[in-house]
Amino acid sequence: MTPAESRARLMPQVCDRAFAAIYDPLFAGLERSGLSALRREQLAGAGGETLEVGAGTGLNLEHYPATVTRLVLSEPEPAMAKNLRRRAEDDPRSPEVVIAPGEALPFPDASFQTVTASLMLCTAPDPGAVLVEIARVLRPRGRYLFLEHVRAHEGERRASWQDRLERPWSLFAGGCHPNRETAALLRSSPLTVERLDQIEMPRIAGPLVRPAIIGSAIRPAER
Ligand SMILES: C[S@@+](CC[C@H](N)C(=O)[O-])C[C@H]1O[C@@H](n2cnc3c(N)ncnc32)[C@H](O)[C@@H]1O
């Protein structure tokens, strides 16, 4: 391997490790300014056997209601998963941690009553494929609870800045794309949107990632 090739291979790993290391301090102010409250609202309807996709360092853990009977946390990035495991060990529900991308969830069909994900569809390489997988592992009438930042409405100045700064932002923010049309993606997925509220993330998040959606979608009952 040439030095350039080995640098190209190492760089993403170094960035992933650095992002995992600064993730919790980076989010601390945002959590206090209102993100924690949004997480609680998002997860309030979780119940039964529950899977979280792209759980990061586990910032959702403290917000799950007591109606959750089993909690599985999936996360593809080893550096994030290391911090996730640490947090999961301190949780009285003893959640299981599984290393897996949302595009290939290692669970049988119809395994979960609830699937959740926060701020994940902005980062997954193929968010449409993740939604197909979420629908597959949900039981019929099972619920997907989401909280995602999204592209601003067409014509808003913020939308053009999200498009222009997509690449540098993605490098700085662990592969996050600030301009994904996630509401449209959800509506064209195998899930049926039950509730989708357009919201604003706390001001401290900055204009690129402030437009957001929160809500739920259901896996239709089998015909
Ligand atoms: C902005 S972080 C959000 C972490 C956590 N959900 C939270 O709310 O704090 C994005 C997360 O998505 C994860 N991710 C990246 N690609 C993914 C994929 N293909 N499937 C599932 N998660 C993915 C990242 O590793 C990271 O943990």
The ligand as a Gaussian input file, in Angstrom:
#p B3LYP/6-31G(d) Opt

LIG

0 1
 C      -25.583000      12.453000      14.605000
 S      -25.245000      10.854000      15.173000
 C      -26.731000      10.533000      16.167000
 C      -26.458000       9.560000      17.272000
 C      -27.651000       9.293000      18.191000
 N      -28.732000       8.681000      17.480000
 C      -28.147000      10.555000      18.871000
 O      -29.324000      10.887000      18.739000
 O      -27.346000      11.162000      19.580000
 C      -25.517000       9.833000      13.756000
 C      -25.378000       8.363000      14.074000
 O      -25.760000       7.573000      12.945000
 C      -24.851000       6.494000      12.871000
 N      -24.854000       5.910000      11.532000
 C      -24.020000       6.198000      10.488000
 N      -24.304000       5.395000       9.455000
 C      -25.319000       4.598000       9.825000
 C      -26.016000       3.539000       9.199000
 N      -25.729000       3.156000       7.967000
 N      -26.979000       2.918000       9.905000
 C      -27.273000       3.298000      11.172000
 N      -26.637000       4.287000      11.810000
 C      -25.675000       4.925000      11.163000
 C      -23.529000       7.126000      13.245000
 O      -22.540000       6.165000      13.542000
 C      -23.952000       7.969000      14.422000
 O      -23.953000       7.229000      15.608000

